[in-house]
């Protein structure tokens, strides 16, 4: 993935808890004589949109046509907030009410936050039929709706908004709050952080398989299409209702401030989806954006140009150092694997004779490729096939078999091995996933011990019924007679 969508035709509606993030900056050069606290001489005040406002600003920074809806007070803070939002190119469709605008005040010195003071009340009493109708009327003109819940009451009737989105066929993303995920039933995607996720499903101990299985259960229980769990320094995990999980490593080079990082993630996903990108691609974009935003101080946004530059930097090795895909030697393969793994790619390896390629093979390899980012196919040498299959095999020699495999869209690298099993090669590669097709037990698969010991997984896929090399050869022999 090296290209960033233009986002120019994408339209996203953000509904949620809108607030003002205010920063007081100054030098702290002495301790107060009144109490053991630093004295900050404030020299600068910085007002930024917070909460759902920060999500909207993140979308606008990417070039998305963005509308913000929610509730604020009829006060001076709301006027400051509106000006800050509109300055960033966001359309303001926020309703005033009798409550006071929420303000989060942070006192900063030398890029360090010394204290935060919150001025807030609940908006729950003001979520009436007129507000719901006003927000619902905005849905149809947008490609995606994003619900940003900070538990301040604006989304007190979130189920009604989700139902309205579903009736109009508009995908709806939710940044959830609290432990009651049933209230978000029917959402297209929810994006809890790990602590929010574990508050609902229980401790997962940073176990990839446990996180993905419990996320899949959430999809089934609450009718979500997908759950994205953000995992701080461990990156993020995307689990769809039925597909394989996508585990992405954290890409941050240096972390200054995690404030608003979740807003950046869900904004990038919404931007990708509104640009008709697959959810997996949108998630990869969000992962890169998250790595950028935590390198900034305070609630901040990532621009499309920053995202494009980061993706270009991440992919530089593709054109200069990485071995070309296709048929490779073992030495070339190990060099490529080292670079791919350093870039955060998940490696999948499978093996076989692949003597006469048939639809069962093609289907199996296509499914194997979805388990990770790079698919390696290890192929038995001619002598190895003869030892395993008997005289007359292989029908096609090694070069021919590897050439055909390399031509498949799902396959990245094809490498030969001369032993009866690929155990030694598997130990050298150490794939994140070892895949085998057929009626096997994990214990029967060569190399399984090493892969599992290194934290990887072994996956057994079914072949397409009615297709096998042996049966194909038998039919050919019968026809010749």
Secondary structure as UniProt FT lines:
FT   TURN            8..9
FT   STRAND          11..16
FT   STRAND          18..31
FT   STRAND          38..51
FT   HELIX           52..61
FT   TURN            62..63
FT   STRAND          65..73
FT   HELIX           76..87
FT   TURN            88..89
FT   STRAND          91..97
FT   STRAND          102..109
FT   TURN            110..111
FT   STRAND          112..119
FT   HELIX           124..126
FT   HELIX           129..136
FT   TURN            137..138
FT   HELIX           139..141
FT   STRAND          144..148
FT   TURN            154..157
FT   HELIX           158..167
FT   TURN            168..169
FT   STRAND          171..175
FT   HELIX           181..184
FT   TURN            185..186
FT   STRAND          189..190
FT   HELIX           194..201
FT   TURN            205..206
FT   HELIX           208..222
FT   STRAND          226..230
FT   HELIX           232..234
FT   STRAND          236..240
FT   STRAND          246..248
FT   TURN            259..260
FT   HELIX           261..274
FT   TURN            275..276
FT   HELIX           279..293
FT   TURN            294..295
FT   HELIX           304..314
FT   HELIX           316..320
FT   STRAND          326..328
FT   HELIX           330..342
FT   TURN            343..344
FT   STRAND          347..352
FT   HELIX           359..369
FT   TURN            370..371
FT   STRAND          374..380
FT   HELIX           382..389
FT   TURN            391..392
FT   HELIX           398..406
FT   TURN            409..410
FT   STRAND          413..417
FT   HELIX           423..429
FT   STRAND          433..437
FT   HELIX           442..444
FT   TURN            446..447
FT   HELIX           448..453
FT   TURN            454..455
FT   STRAND          457..461
FT   TURN            465..466
FT   HELIX           469..480
//
